[in-house]
C-alpha cells in the first residue's frame, strides 16, 4: 500500500450519509476502504472530510494550464478535473486563420497565447499537448463557434449544405479524438449566427458519439426562459444529452424567477430529456467587454469589429443598440454602465481602469479600441435568491466559469468550490455536506461518463481531496481575488500529492481525460 488515510470522514460523492473509515491508495487507485493495513505513508485524517476531487464543469483554463504549471487557482480548491473548450470558443480545431481570429476574440479570457508555442491544430493534438503534464486533469468540449469560424468564417448567414457537412465532420473528428461533447456561446460571435436547425444537426453528431451539448444559450436576461426552452427542445429533437452552462437567471427582469426555470427543467426531465446544469455560487457574471456588443457589429471577425468601432457613424449605431434597444450580446437588456466593472486589461498602460465601473459608452469605446478587445469585465446583475434556488436542484453541478487573467479577476476563479462548502453548506445550510459534495463530484463524473472517477470507491482513481468542514472557506474576495482558500490541506491526483499541508507541490499529475465511448 502506497498511502493510508486514517480516520477520515468519508463523503463519497453519492450523496449518501458520510462515514468514518480508513482509505488505502496503491498505484494511483483506491484499493481498500474500511480497516486498512499499514502502508508506506500514513495521513492522520481525524477531523477531516475525504471526498473525491472536485470537478469544475465550466473552466476557462485552456491556455492557463499550459502557461502556469503551478495552477494553484484550481489545485488549492481541491479541483482535480476541469472541463475546457467552453462557450463555443477555444483553440481547436483550427487552421492558421481561425487560430489568429480566436486568439483576438477571446484575449480577454486567456490572453492572446503569443507567449505559448501553439503547436496543435486538432482536438487530438491539443489533448496530446496536455498529456505532457499539467497541474490538474482536463476534459475538452468541441467549441461550436470555432468550428463555424473554421468552416465559413465570421459571417452572419445560414451555412450552405457543404459548410454544414464540414462542420459535422469537424465535430465528429473532435469527438473521435477524445472530446466529451460540444459547447456553444450563443451570445458570442460567430456561434450565435447559427440557427436552431444548424445546431440540431451538430447535436445529432454529438449524440451519436455519446457526448453532451453544453450551450451558453441566447439570453440570460430578457428572453432567458425562451432561450432555455429553445435548448431543451433542441436537445430533445436531436436526442442529445444537455448540460446548461452557468445556468443563472440574471438582470432585473429575472429577479425571483428561478422557480420558473426549474419548473421548465423538471417537465423536460419527466419527459425523458437528459439534462444537467452548472452554476457558480456568486451573483456577478464575468465576460469580455466586447461580448456585450450587438452581434452585427462583429460580423467579419475581430478586425472588422475594430474598424466599426473606429467609425463614428458605426460606433453611434453600436451605442444605440446597447443603450436603447438592448443588444443581443447584452442579453437583450439595455446596458447599465455602472453595473459593469473592469476586471482586467490586455494593455498594461490601461491598468488604471481596473476595478473601475464604467461611466458610459465613450469610456467603453475607448477601452475596446485601446485594448484591442482584450478587456475583461464583471457584470453585477445577479440575484442571490436565484443562485440559492438553482444550486438546490438535483441536476445541478458546480462550475467556476473562472477567468484567470486580469488584475482583479472574479473571485470565483480562485474560490468557487470552498465557497460552496464554507458559505452555502456550513454558514447558510442551503445544501447538506453530503449533497453538496455529490454536486461537485459524483454528478459531474456521471455527466462526463467517467466510470472510475467522482466517487470514493475501491477501484476508482485516487483523485481525492481532504478538507476541514469546520474551517474550509474561500480566501478570494472582490478586493483580493487571488487569495487561496483555507481548510484544504491535501489534494491528490492519481494518488500523487498536488497539495500537501496546504501548499502546492511540484507534481504535474494532470493529463487529458478523454471521452469514454458508449457501450
C-alpha positions as CSV (number, residue, x, y, z in Angstrom):
1,X,0.0,0.0,0.0
2,X,1.5,3.4,-1.0
3,X,-0.7,5.5,1.2
4,X,-3.2,5.0,4.1
5,X,-5.6,7.8,5.1
6,X,-6.6,7.1,8.7
7,X,-9.9,8.0,10.3
8,X,-11.3,10.3,7.7
9,X,-15.0,11.2,7.5
10,X,-15.6,9.8,4.0
11,X,-18.1,11.8,1.9
12,X,-18.1,9.5,-1.0
13,X,-19.8,11.6,-3.8
14,X,-23.0,9.6,-3.9
15,X,-25.0,12.0,-1.7
16,X,-25.4,9.2,0.9
17,X,-24.5,9.5,4.5
18,X,-20.8,10.0,5.4
19,X,-19.0,7.5,7.5
20,X,-15.6,7.2,9.2
21,X,-13.1,4.8,7.6
22,X,-9.5,4.3,6.6
23,X,-8.8,4.5,2.9
24,X,-5.8,2.8,1.2
25,X,-4.2,4.0,-2.1
26,X,-1.9,2.0,-4.3
27,X,-0.6,2.7,-7.7
28,X,-3.0,5.6,-8.3
29,X,-6.1,3.8,-7.3
30,X,-8.3,3.4,-4.2
31,X,-7.6,-0.2,-3.2
32,X,-9.2,-0.5,0.3
33,X,-11.9,1.2,2.4
34,X,-12.6,0.3,6.0
35,X,-9.8,-1.1,8.2
36,X,-6.7,-0.9,6.1
37,X,-3.3,-2.4,7.0
38,X,-0.2,-0.1,7.3
39,X,1.2,1.5,4.2
40,X,4.4,3.2,3.2
41,X,2.9,6.5,4.2
42,X,0.1,7.4,6.6
43,X,-2.0,10.6,6.9
44,X,-3.9,11.1,10.2
45,X,-7.2,12.5,8.8
46,X,-9.2,12.6,12.0
47,X,-11.3,15.8,11.9
48,X,-11.0,16.0,8.1
49,X,-13.5,15.0,5.4
50,X,-12.3,12.9,2.5
51,X,-14.1,13.4,-0.8
52,X,-13.5,12.7,-4.5
53,X,-11.6,15.5,-6.2
54,X,-13.9,18.3,-7.3
55,X,-14.8,18.6,-11.0
56,X,-15.0,22.1,-12.4
57,X,-17.7,21.7,-15.1
58,X,-17.1,25.1,-16.6
59,X,-13.5,26.3,-16.8
60,X,-11.5,28.7,-18.9
61,X,-8.0,27.4,-18.2
62,X,-7.4,26.4,-21.9
63,X,-4.1,28.2,-22.0
64,X,-3.5,28.7,-18.3
65,X,-2.9,25.0,-17.8
66,X,0.0,25.3,-20.3
67,X,1.2,28.7,-19.2
68,X,1.2,28.2,-15.4
69,X,2.4,24.8,-14.2
70,X,1.5,25.7,-10.6
71,X,-2.1,26.5,-11.3
72,X,-2.9,26.9,-7.6
73,X,-6.0,28.8,-8.6
74,X,-7.7,25.4,-9.1
75,X,-5.4,22.9,-7.4
76,X,-5.7,24.7,-4.0
77,X,-9.5,24.5,-4.3
78,X,-9.4,20.7,-4.5
79,X,-10.2,20.7,-8.2
80,X,-8.8,17.6,-9.9
81,X,-10.5,17.9,-13.2
82,X,-11.6,20.9,-15.4
83,X,-13.8,20.9,-18.5
84,X,-12.4,23.2,-21.1
85,X,-13.5,24.4,-24.5
86,X,-16.4,26.4,-23.1
87,X,-18.8,28.9,-24.5
88,X,-18.2,27.9,-28.1
89,X,-14.7,29.4,-28.4
90,X,-11.4,27.8,-27.9
91,X,-8.2,26.8,-29.8
92,X,-9.0,23.5,-31.5
93,X,-9.9,22.5,-34.2
94,X,-8.3,25.4,-36.1
95,X,-6.4,26.4,-39.1
96,X,-3.9,29.3,-39.1
97,X,-6.6,31.9,-40.0
98,X,-9.1,30.7,-37.4
99,X,-6.5,30.4,-34.7
100,X,-5.5,34.1,-35.2
101,X,-9.1,35.2,-35.1
102,X,-10.0,33.2,-32.0
103,X,-6.9,34.5,-30.2
104,X,-8.0,38.0,-30.8
105,X,-11.7,37.3,-30.0
106,X,-11.0,35.8,-26.5
107,X,-7.9,37.6,-25.5
108,X,-9.9,38.8,-22.5
109,X,-10.4,35.2,-21.4
110,X,-7.0,33.7,-21.9
111,X,-4.6,36.3,-23.3
112,X,-3.5,36.1,-26.9
113,X,-1.4,33.0,-26.4
114,X,1.6,34.7,-28.1
115,X,3.7,33.6,-25.1
116,X,3.0,29.9,-25.9
117,X,4.1,27.7,-28.7
118,X,0.6,26.7,-30.1
119,X,1.9,23.6,-31.9
120,X,-1.6,22.0,-32.3
121,X,-4.4,22.4,-34.8
122,X,-6.7,19.4,-34.0
123,X,-8.5,18.5,-30.8
124,X,-6.4,15.3,-30.5
125,X,-3.2,17.4,-30.9
126,X,-4.4,19.7,-28.1
127,X,-5.2,16.8,-25.8
128,X,-1.8,15.3,-26.6
129,X,-0.2,18.6,-25.5
130,X,-2.0,18.4,-22.2
131,X,-0.7,14.9,-21.7
132,X,2.9,16.2,-21.4
133,X,1.9,17.1,-17.8
134,X,-0.4,19.7,-16.3
135,X,-1.4,20.6,-12.8
136,X,-4.9,19.1,-12.8
137,X,-6.8,16.8,-15.3
138,X,-8.7,18.4,-18.2
139,X,-11.5,17.3,-20.5
140,X,-12.5,19.2,-23.6
141,X,-15.6,20.3,-25.5
142,X,-15.5,20.9,-29.2
143,X,-16.3,24.7,-29.5
144,X,-19.1,25.2,-32.0
145,X,-18.2,28.9,-32.6
146,X,-14.7,28.0,-33.5
147,X,-16.0,25.2,-35.8
148,X,-18.3,27.7,-37.5
149,X,-15.4,30.2,-38.0
150,X,-13.3,27.4,-39.4
151,X,-16.0,26.3,-41.9
152,X,-17.4,29.6,-43.1
153,X,-15.7,32.5,-41.3
154,X,-17.4,35.1,-39.1
155,X,-20.4,35.7,-41.4
156,X,-24.0,36.2,-40.2
157,X,-25.7,33.9,-42.7
158,X,-27.0,30.3,-42.9
159,X,-24.4,27.7,-43.6
160,X,-24.6,26.0,-47.1
161,X,-25.0,22.3,-47.3
162,X,-21.3,21.9,-47.9
163,X,-20.4,24.1,-45.0
164,X,-22.8,22.2,-42.7
165,X,-21.2,18.9,-43.8
166,X,-17.8,20.4,-43.0
167,X,-18.9,21.4,-39.5
168,X,-20.4,17.9,-38.9
169,X,-17.0,16.4,-39.9
170,X,-15.1,18.8,-37.6
171,X,-17.3,18.0,-34.6
172,X,-17.1,14.2,-35.3
173,X,-13.4,14.4,-35.6
174,X,-13.1,16.2,-32.3
175,X,-15.3,13.7,-30.5
176,X,-13.4,10.8,-32.1
177,X,-10.2,12.3,-30.8
178,X,-11.5,12.4,-27.2
179,X,-13.7,15.5,-26.7
180,X,-16.6,14.8,-24.3
181,X,-19.1,16.9,-26.1
182,X,-19.7,20.3,-27.8
183,X,-20.1,23.8,-26.4
184,X,-21.8,26.9,-27.8
185,X,-21.7,30.5,-26.9
186,X,-25.0,31.8,-28.3
187,X,-24.4,35.4,-27.2
188,X,-20.9,35.3,-28.7
189,X,-20.0,35.6,-32.4
190,X,-19.7,33.7,-34.6
191,X,-21.5,30.9,-32.8
192,X,-24.6,33.0,-32.3
193,X,-25.1,33.2,-36.0
194,X,-26.1,29.5,-36.1
195,X,-29.8,28.8,-36.4
196,X,-31.6,26.2,-34.3
197,X,-31.7,23.8,-37.1
198,X,-27.9,24.1,-37.7
199,X,-27.3,23.4,-34.0
200,X,-29.7,20.5,-34.0
201,X,-27.7,18.8,-36.9
202,X,-24.5,19.2,-35.0
203,X,-26.1,17.9,-31.8
204,X,-27.1,14.7,-33.7
205,X,-23.4,14.1,-34.3
206,X,-22.6,14.7,-30.6
207,X,-25.3,12.3,-29.6
208,X,-24.0,9.6,-32.0
209,X,-20.7,9.7,-30.1
210,X,-22.3,9.6,-26.7
211,X,-21.3,13.2,-25.9
212,X,-23.3,16.1,-24.5
213,X,-24.2,19.6,-25.6
214,X,-23.2,22.4,-23.4
215,X,-24.7,25.7,-24.5
216,X,-24.3,29.2,-23.2
217,X,-27.7,29.9,-24.6
218,X,-29.1,33.0,-26.4
219,X,-30.1,35.1,-23.4
220,X,-29.6,35.2,-19.6
221,X,-31.6,38.4,-19.4
222,X,-34.7,39.4,-21.4
223,X,-36.0,36.2,-23.0
224,X,-34.0,33.9,-20.7
225,X,-36.7,31.4,-20.3
226,X,-37.4,31.3,-24.0
227,X,-33.7,30.7,-24.6
228,X,-33.6,27.9,-22.1
229,X,-36.7,26.4,-23.7
230,X,-35.0,26.5,-27.1
231,X,-32.1,24.5,-25.8
232,X,-34.3,21.9,-24.2
233,X,-36.4,21.5,-27.3
234,X,-33.3,21.3,-29.5
235,X,-31.7,18.6,-27.3
236,X,-35.0,16.6,-27.3
237,X,-35.2,16.8,-31.1
238,X,-31.6,15.7,-31.6
239,X,-31.7,13.0,-28.9
240,X,-28.7,14.6,-27.3
241,X,-27.8,15.0,-23.6
242,X,-27.9,18.6,-22.5
243,X,-25.8,20.4,-19.9
244,X,-26.7,24.1,-19.4
245,X,-23.7,26.3,-18.9
246,X,-23.7,28.7,-15.9
247,X,-27.4,28.3,-15.6
248,X,-28.2,31.6,-14.0
249,X,-31.2,34.0,-14.1
250,X,-29.7,37.5,-14.2
251,X,-30.8,41.1,-14.7
252,X,-33.7,42.9,-13.1
253,X,-36.2,41.2,-15.4
254,X,-35.4,37.8,-13.8
255,X,-35.3,38.6,-10.1
256,X,-37.0,35.8,-8.2
257,X,-37.8,33.8,-11.3
258,X,-35.5,30.8,-10.7
259,X,-38.6,28.6,-10.0
260,X,-39.9,29.1,-13.5
261,X,-36.6,27.8,-14.9
262,X,-36.6,24.8,-12.6
263,X,-40.3,24.0,-13.5
264,X,-39.2,24.0,-17.2
265,X,-36.4,21.7,-16.5
266,X,-38.5,19.4,-14.3
267,X,-41.1,19.0,-17.0
268,X,-38.4,18.2,-19.5
269,X,-36.7,15.7,-17.2
270,X,-40.0,14.0,-16.6
271,X,-40.5,13.6,-20.4
272,X,-37.1,11.9,-20.7
273,X,-34.7,14.7,-21.7
274,X,-31.3,14.1,-20.2
275,X,-30.4,17.5,-18.6
276,X,-27.8,18.7,-16.1
277,X,-26.5,22.2,-15.4
278,X,-23.8,24.1,-13.6
279,X,-23.6,27.3,-11.7
280,X,-21.1,29.3,-9.7
281,X,-22.0,30.5,-6.1
282,X,-21.8,34.2,-6.7
283,X,-24.1,36.9,-8.2
284,X,-21.9,38.9,-10.6
285,X,-21.1,37.5,-14.1
286,X,-17.9,37.8,-15.9
287,X,-17.1,38.2,-19.6
288,X,-15.3,40.4,-22.1
289,X,-16.4,43.9,-22.8
290,X,-16.6,43.2,-26.5
291,X,-19.0,40.3,-25.9
292,X,-21.7,42.9,-24.8
293,X,-21.9,44.4,-28.3
294,X,-24.6,43.6,-30.9
295,X,-23.8,40.6,-33.0
296,X,-23.9,42.5,-36.3
297,X,-21.0,44.7,-35.1
298,X,-18.7,41.7,-35.0
299,X,-19.6,40.2,-38.4
300,X,-16.4,39.6,-40.3
301,X,-14.4,38.9,-37.2
302,X,-12.4,40.9,-34.7
303,X,-10.6,43.1,-37.2
304,X,-14.0,44.1,-38.7
305,X,-15.3,44.9,-35.3
306,X,-12.4,47.2,-34.5
307,X,-13.0,49.0,-37.9
308,X,-16.6,49.6,-37.0
309,X,-15.6,51.0,-33.6
310,X,-13.2,53.5,-35.2
311,X,-16.0,54.7,-37.5
312,X,-18.1,57.4,-35.7
313,X,-21.3,56.6,-37.5
314,X,-21.0,52.8,-36.8
315,X,-19.9,53.5,-33.2
316,X,-23.1,55.5,-32.7
317,X,-25.2,52.6,-34.1
318,X,-23.5,50.3,-31.6
319,X,-24.2,52.8,-28.8
320,X,-27.8,53.0,-29.7
321,X,-28.1,49.2,-29.8
322,X,-26.5,48.9,-26.4
323,X,-28.2,51.8,-24.5
324,X,-31.6,51.9,-26.1
325,X,-32.5,48.7,-27.9
326,X,-30.7,46.2,-25.7
327,X,-28.1,44.4,-27.7
328,X,-28.2,40.6,-28.2
329,X,-24.7,40.4,-26.8
330,X,-26.0,42.1,-23.6
331,X,-28.9,39.6,-23.4
332,X,-31.5,41.9,-24.8
333,X,-31.3,44.3,-21.9
334,X,-30.3,48.0,-22.3
335,X,-26.8,48.3,-20.8
336,X,-26.5,49.6,-17.2
337,X,-22.9,51.0,-17.4
338,X,-22.4,51.4,-13.6
339,X,-23.1,47.6,-13.2
340,X,-20.0,46.9,-15.4
341,X,-16.6,46.8,-13.6
342,X,-13.3,46.4,-15.4
343,X,-11.6,43.3,-14.1
344,X,-8.6,43.1,-16.4
345,X,-6.9,44.7,-19.4
346,X,-4.6,43.3,-22.1
347,X,-2.5,46.5,-22.3
348,X,-0.7,47.4,-19.1
349,X,-0.9,51.1,-20.0
350,X,-4.7,50.8,-19.3
351,X,-4.3,49.2,-15.9
352,X,-5.7,52.3,-14.2
353,X,-9.2,51.3,-15.4
354,X,-9.0,48.0,-13.5
355,X,-11.5,48.0,-10.7
356,X,-13.5,50.9,-12.1
357,X,-17.1,50.9,-13.0
358,X,-17.8,52.2,-16.5
359,X,-19.4,55.6,-16.8
360,X,-20.7,55.4,-20.3
361,X,-20.2,54.5,-24.0
362,X,-17.3,56.9,-24.6
363,X,-15.2,55.1,-22.0
364,X,-16.2,51.7,-23.2
365,X,-15.4,52.6,-26.8
366,X,-12.0,53.9,-25.8
367,X,-11.2,50.7,-23.9
368,X,-12.4,48.4,-26.7
369,X,-10.1,50.2,-29.2
370,X,-7.1,50.9,-27.0
371,X,-7.1,47.4,-25.5
372,X,-7.8,45.7,-28.9
373,X,-10.9,43.9,-27.5
374,X,-8.9,42.4,-24.6
375,X,-10.8,44.0,-21.7
376,X,-12.5,41.7,-19.2
377,X,-15.4,42.8,-17.1
378,X,-17.6,41.8,-14.2
379,X,-21.4,42.4,-14.6
380,X,-23.1,43.0,-11.3
381,X,-26.5,41.7,-12.4
382,X,-27.3,38.6,-10.4
383,X,-29.8,37.7,-7.7
384,X,-28.9,35.7,-4.6
385,X,-32.3,34.1,-4.2
386,X,-31.9,32.7,-7.8
387,X,-28.4,31.4,-7.0
388,X,-29.6,29.5,-4.0
389,X,-32.7,28.0,-5.6
390,X,-30.8,26.7,-8.6
391,X,-28.0,25.2,-6.7
392,X,-30.5,23.0,-4.7
393,X,-31.8,21.3,-7.9
394,X,-30.7,17.6,-8.2
395,X,-29.5,18.2,-11.7
396,X,-27.0,20.9,-10.5
397,X,-23.2,20.6,-10.7
398,X,-20.5,23.1,-9.8
399,X,-18.6,25.2,-12.3
400,X,-16.3,28.2,-11.7
401,X,-16.6,29.9,-15.1
402,X,-13.3,31.4,-13.9
403,X,-11.3,33.8,-16.0
404,X,-7.8,33.8,-14.5
405,X,-6.4,36.9,-16.3
406,X,-6.6,40.5,-15.2
407,X,-5.5,42.4,-12.1
408,X,-8.9,41.8,-10.4
409,X,-10.5,38.7,-11.8
410,X,-13.8,37.4,-10.5
411,X,-13.1,35.7,-7.1
412,X,-15.0,32.6,-8.4
413,X,-11.8,31.7,-10.3
414,X,-10.0,31.0,-7.0
415,X,-12.9,30.3,-4.7
416,X,-15.9,28.5,-6.1
417,X,-15.5,25.1,-4.5
418,X,-14.5,26.2,-1.0
419,X,-17.2,28.9,-1.2
420,X,-19.8,26.2,-1.8
421,X,-18.6,24.2,1.2
422,X,-18.0,27.2,3.6
423,X,-20.7,29.6,2.7
424,X,-23.6,27.6,1.4
425,X,-23.1,24.4,3.4
426,X,-21.6,25.4,6.8
427,X,-22.8,29.0,7.2
428,X,-26.2,29.1,5.4
429,X,-27.2,25.4,5.3
430,X,-28.5,25.7,1.7
431,X,-27.1,22.3,1.0
432,X,-26.0,19.5,3.3
433,X,-22.4,18.5,3.1
434,X,-23.0,15.1,1.5
435,X,-25.4,16.6,-1.0
436,X,-23.0,19.4,-1.9
437,X,-20.1,17.1,-2.4
438,X,-22.3,15.0,-4.8
439,X,-23.0,18.1,-6.8
440,X,-19.2,18.7,-7.1
441,X,-18.0,15.2,-7.8
442,X,-20.3,12.2,-8.5
443,X,-22.9,14.0,-10.6
444,X,-20.4,15.7,-12.9
445,X,-18.5,12.5,-13.3
446,X,-21.7,10.8,-14.3
447,X,-22.4,13.5,-16.9
448,X,-18.9,13.1,-18.3
449,X,-19.4,9.3,-18.3
450,X,-16.2,8.7,-16.3
451,X,-16.7,5.2,-14.8
452,X,-13.7,5.4,-12.4
453,X,-13.9,8.9,-11.1
454,X,-16.1,11.0,-8.9
455,X,-16.6,8.6,-6.1
456,X,-14.6,7.3,-3.1
457,X,-14.9,3.6,-4.1
458,X,-12.5,0.7,-4.4
459,X,-11.0,0.5,-7.9
460,X,-11.6,4.2,-8.6
461,X,-8.7,6.6,-9.4
462,X,-7.3,8.2,-6.3
463,X,-8.3,11.8,-7.2
464,X,-9.1,12.9,-3.7
465,X,-9.4,16.0,-1.5
466,X,-9.1,16.2,2.3
467,X,-10.7,19.3,3.8
468,X,-11.8,20.5,7.2
469,X,-15.6,21.0,7.2
470,X,-15.4,23.4,10.1
471,X,-12.9,25.8,8.5
472,X,-13.0,25.4,4.8
473,X,-13.6,28.7,3.1
474,X,-12.7,30.7,0.0
475,X,-10.0,33.2,0.6
476,X,-10.7,35.1,-2.6
477,X,-12.7,38.3,-2.4
478,X,-13.6,41.0,-4.9
479,X,-10.9,43.2,-3.3
480,X,-8.3,40.4,-3.2
481,X,-9.4,37.9,-5.7
482,X,-6.3,35.7,-5.9
483,X,-6.1,34.7,-2.2
484,X,-6.1,31.0,-1.9
485,X,-8.7,29.1,0.2
486,X,-8.2,27.8,3.7
487,X,-9.1,24.4,5.2
488,X,-8.0,22.2,2.3
489,X,-4.6,20.7,3.3
490,X,-4.4,17.7,0.9
491,X,-5.3,17.2,-2.8
492,X,-4.2,14.1,-4.7
493,X,-4.4,13.2,-8.4
494,X,-3.8,9.5,-9.3
495,X,-2.6,9.1,-5.7
496,X,0.1,11.8,-6.0
497,X,0.0,14.9,-3.8
498,X,-0.6,18.1,-5.8
499,X,-1.4,19.9,-2.5
500,X,0.3,18.8,0.7
501,X,0.0,20.5,4.1
502,X,-1.8,23.3,2.3
503,X,1.0,24.0,-0.1
504,X,1.3,23.3,-3.8
505,X,3.9,20.6,-4.6
506,X,5.8,20.5,-7.9
507,X,3.9,17.4,-9.1
508,X,2.2,17.7,-12.5
509,X,-0.1,14.7,-12.3
510,X,-2.8,16.0,-14.6
511,X,-3.5,14.7,-18.1
512,X,-6.3,14.9,-20.6
513,X,-9.4,12.9,-19.8
514,X,-10.9,11.7,-23.0
515,X,-14.5,10.7,-23.8
516,X,-15.4,7.1,-22.8
517,X,-17.1,5.5,-25.9
518,X,-20.7,4.4,-25.3
519,X,-21.3,0.8,-24.6
